Amino acid sequence: MKQFVRKAKIIGTGSYVPEKIYTNKYLETLVDTNDEWIQKNLGIKERRIASDKEATSDLAWRAGYNAILDAGLTKDDIDLIIIATATPDRLAPSTAAIVQDKLQAYNSVAFDIAAVCSGFLYGMSVASQFIASGVYDNVLVIGADTFSRITDWKRRDCVFFGDGAGATVLSSANVNEGFIAFRLYTDGRGKWNYTVPAGGSEMPCTQETVNNRLHYFQMDGRAVYETGTKVLPKAIFQVLSDTGLKIEDIDLMIPHQPSIAILKETARIINLPFEKVMTNMEKYANTSGGTIPLILDEVKKAGKIKSGSNILFAAVGSGWTYGAAIIKWSMCK
């Protein structure tokens, strides 16, 4: 279904990453891999790892706090908190409720969204619709994940992910700014290509599931590449069609960071110069739900986004979930 959202914009951004670093060289001591292959194929040099005392909510509330400050608001101004995460603190309560308490933002409603690497994009769409309908004025959307908690450090695919969080505050906009289109998709036929088998109602935790290491993620890397390079262009072409924009009208693309190979092939297919594709995976790897807002915060603070810029967001995640969005940026709060 076509979705146009014309009255929501981003007025603040924030991010947070843990201090601990795992380099590719360090991972060479854990599994059969090498730094050269990781950098060439994934674009990753290192990733951040949460400390033993840091849960997803700890990363999330710090990123959210920074976004609220950047927006010039206080915790009491926030009406809704949406957390996009695949690594919640607990099955219950929601990580959003925990973050609300840590922020002391008790005027807000809070809930989680589970769409893995596409979760933040889904969250911004939901926030935009609440704002467009007039239900809420200021929505805090946070993407946060601690994938180190569900990574099997004895498997070669441990190189893909890192821990981090990013946040945005969305508020109302005039007709000449803000989000102009969203396209979200799900294809459940791809549900087993990236999964955490145990820990839910289908396969509850037992000694056997622990012994068989079924509480860690399992991924088909080839399927991720083939799907990503197919569905990301599809979603991008659709939002361009929805808005009447051409690829030449896009000033920057801020994508989820699955791998440098996927992003380069996507840029080639959509004919977007790769210098317009913003990446930070060399420092942080794939931070799942935290990726888009984390890099958005970095790019904005570096002065790379100008008022009136057309910014393209795109993501693909487990499910399969995927989508794209376009915002006309405004520097006004």
N, C-alpha and C positions, 0 to 999 in steps of 0.2 A: 504494500500500500504506500502511495506517495505521501510524504509528510513534509509540510512547509512550516517552519517555526520562525516567525519574523519579529518576535518581541522578547527575545532573551539574548543576553550577551555575557561575556566573561569580564568581571570587574576586578578579580584578584586571583593570583596564583601563588602556590607555595610547594615546597618539596622537602624531603628528608631522606638521607641514606645513612646506614650504619657505618661505623668507623672501620670495622674489620674488613680486610681485603684478601681474597683468594686470587692469586695470579694464575695464568696458564701454566707457568713453570711449576707452581706448587701442585697443580692438578696432575702434572706429569708424574709426580711421586705417588699418586693415589690410583691412577688407572692408566691403561694403555692408550695414550693420546699424546699430542705434541702441540707446542705453541704455534708453530708455523701453520699447521692445518687449521687450527681454531681461528687464527686471525684471517686466513685466506677465505675460508668458507663461511664463517659466522661473523667475522668482524669484531670479535671479542678479544680483549687483552686481559681484562680482570673483571671481577664482580664483587659487590659488597655482600657481607654476610652478617646477619643480625647476631648480637651477643646472646648468651644464654638467658639474660634477663630481659630481652626485648621480644615482645610478641607483635603480631601484625598491628594491633591497636596502638602500640607505642609509636610505631612508624607513622601510622595514619593520623593520630592526633597532633603530632608535631607538624606534619605537612599541612593539616587543616588549620592549625593555629597560625602558621605563616601566611596562608592564603587569606584568612580573615583580616590579619594586620595589613596585608597588601591591598585589600579592598577598602581599607579605611573604615571598617566596621568593628563591632564588638561581638562577643559570643551571644549576647542577648538579641542581636539583630538577625540571627540565623533561624529560619523557619523550618528547614528540612535538612537532614544530613543523609546522604546516600553513600554507602561504602561499596565499592566494587572490589571484591576479593575472592580468590579461590583457596585462600589459606586462612580461614577465620580463626580467631582465638579458640573458640569452642563451637560445638554444634548448637548450643543455646547458652546464653542469649546471643543475639546478633552482635557482630563486631561494631556495628553502628551504634548500638545502645551503649556499649562499653566506651566508645570514643566520645559519645555525647556526655557521659559522666566525667571523663577525663578533661574534656573542654569546659565542663560545667555549663553547657549550652542547653539549659533545661527548658527553654521556650520552643525547642525544635522537636519535630517528629524525626524518627531515625529508623532506617532499615537497610539491609544488604541487598546487593544484586550479584547473582552468580552467573557470569558469562565468560569467565576466565580472562583470556587476553583481550577480549572485546568488551569486557565489563565496564570500563570507564566510558567508552563510547555509548553504550547502552544507558549508562547513568546520566550522561549529559542530555540524551534525548528525553528521558523521563523528567529530568529537572526542567528542561525547556518547556515541556508541555504543562507542568504545574504552574510555571510562571505565565505562560501564554493564557492559561485559563483564569488567571487571577487568584488562584487558591493560595499561592505563596509568593513572597516578594524576593527573598534571598535564600538561595539553596547552595549548600556546601556539598560538592561532589568530590569524593576522595577515592583514588585508586591505590591500593596497598597490598603488597604480597611479601611473604617470607618463604619463598620456594625452597630455601635451604632446609626447611623443616620436613619437606616431602621429597627431598633429593636423595637418591641412593648413591653415595659417594664411591661405590664399588662398580658402578656402571659407567660406560663411556659417555652416556648422554648427560652426565652431571655437569658438563661444560656449558650448557645452554643458559642457565638461569642465575639470577642474583636477586637480592632483596632491596626493596626501595618503595617509596611512596611519593605521590604527587597529589595536588588538590587544586580545585578551582572554586571560586564563588561566582554563581550565576545570578543575574538580576535582570530587571526589565530593560528593554531597549526601544529606541524609536524605529520607524519602518526602514530607515536607511542604514541600519547597522545590525550586528548580531547574527545568529544562526539563520541561514536561509534554506537549508535542506538537510534532511537526514534520510539515509536508507539503511535499514537493518535487516539482516537475514539470519535464518537458522536452517541447517540441513542435518537432521539427526542421524542420517545414514553414516555420518563420519564419527559417531560417538565413541568408538573404541580406538581411534587412532591417537588419541591423547586421553589418558584416563588414570585415575587412582583407584585401583580395583576394590580395596577393602576400606572399612571404616564407616560405611553407610548401612542402610537397612537391608540392602541386597546381600552384603557380606560383612556382618558385624565383626568387630575385633575379637579374635580368639588367639590362643597361643600359636595355633597353626598359621594364621594369617601373618602374625608377627615373624615367625620363623621363616616363612616363605617370602618375606619382604614385600608384601602386597599393599603396604600403606605408603609406598613411594610412587611417584608418577611413572608411567610407562608411555613412551612416545614412539611413533613411527615417523622418523625424520623425513624419509622420502615422501610419505603421504602429506606431511606438513608443507614441504616445498611445492609439490605438485598442486595441492589445493590452494595454497596461498597465492601462487602466481596465476591461478585461474580466477579465483573469486575476488581478490583485491581489485584488479582491473574492472571486473564486472560492476562492483559497487561504485567505483570511482566514475566510470563512464555514465552510470545512471544518475548520480547526483549532478554531474555536469549537464546532462540532458534536462534534469528537473529545473535547473536554475537558468538554463540558456547560456551558461558560461562555456568557454573553450579552455583547453588545457593551458593555453598561453596566458589566460587570465589568472591563473593560480600563481601566487607569489611565493608561497612556501607550502610544503607538505610535511605534516607532523604525524608520522605513522607509528603504530606499534612496531616493536623491534624484533621480529622473529629471527632474522638472519640478514647479513649484508647481501647474500646471494639472492634472497627473495626480494629485497627492496630494489636491488639493481635491475633484476628482471622485470619487476613491476614498472619501474620508471621507464624502462625501454619500451614496454608494451604500450603504455599510455603516452609515450613521447614527451616525458617531462625531464628536463636536464637534471642530472643527479645532484648537482650543487644546490638545487632547491629542496632536496630531500634531507630533512634534519635527522641526524642520528647521534646517539650517545652510547651505543652498545659496547664501544671499545672500553668504556669506563665501568659500565654497570651491567652488561649482558642484557638478557631479556628479563625485565622486572614485571612482566605480565600486566595486571591491572594498573600498576604504577607507572608504566612506560610512557604513555602519551602525556599525562599531566606533568611528569618529571621533566621530560624534554621540553615541553611547552614553557615551564617555568624558567629553565635555563636559557632558552632562545629569547624569551621576552626580556629577561634581565640583561642579556648580552646586547640588547638594542636592535635585534634583527627583525622585529615585527614593527611595522609602521601603521599609523592610523589609516584605515581604508584598505589595508591589505586583505586579499582573499586567501584564507588559510584552509587547507584541505586536511582533514583527519581521516585515517583509515586503519582498520584493524581486522585480524582474523584470529580466532581462538577455538578451543576445544568445543566440540558440539556437533558439527561445526557451527560456530557463530562468526559472523563477519558483518562489515558495514563501512559506511563512509559518511562524512558530513562536511559541510562548508560553512565557514563563518566569515562575515565581513568585520574585520577587527576595528574596534573603537578604543581610543586611549582615554576616553572620558568615563569617569565613574558615576 
